Amino acid sequence: MSAVLVQPETFVGGRSKEQILAFMAGLELNMLQKDRFSVNVGQLITSQYKINADQRGWVGQIEDFSRKKGFEWISGFKQLGIELVLNEMNAHERDQYSQFLKHFIVKLIEELTPENPQFTSAWIDQWLGIVLLHTAWGRDLWTSKQLDILQQIDEEIKKVNVLHYHTPGISVDLDILRYQFMEVSAVVKTAEK
């Protein structure tokens, strides 16, 4: 499930809410109630974020969470799902997952070049869904210099004009921040060897 949350389109066949919900329904078909993602994520949203379920169930809770954050539904699904999965992992699994997620985030940052057509609404949804800077765990993945640059990148991405959300352009500031992050990260990798 942890890989599905990072890139549902790979496993589900798309990134629409309907496709994800159909996949989840099939996945949970023969599961016990207590093991179902839908049940557990609903409980997490209720207890952690004080968003109660209504007739829309856990799907509506994610809609409400995402709306409060200014996200698309898929970004909220990813954030909450990753948080749920992390809560269920032991320390070793969490460490492995953090390395996987960290590698994935670095690859996203590498794509922030002005000529890259991959900077789309899907890219932004991916960023907002997996870069968990609002959590201690998400911040602890990085050195203080990396974290500082990541927070600046996050702020720049959140400034993307909603009217041009489907075809945004890489700003000069984002390009500079990408370069700085890659430079700092290269120094970190050299120091680790």
Secondary structure by P-SEA (a helix, b strand, c coil): ccccccccccccccccaaaaaaaaaaaaccccccccaaaaaaaaaaaccccccccccaaaaaaaaaaaacccaaaaaaaaaaaaaaaaccaaaaaaaaaaaaaaaaaaaaacccccccccaaaaaaaaaccccccccccccccaaaaaaaaaaaaaaaaccccccccccccaaaaaaaaaaaaaaaaaaaaac
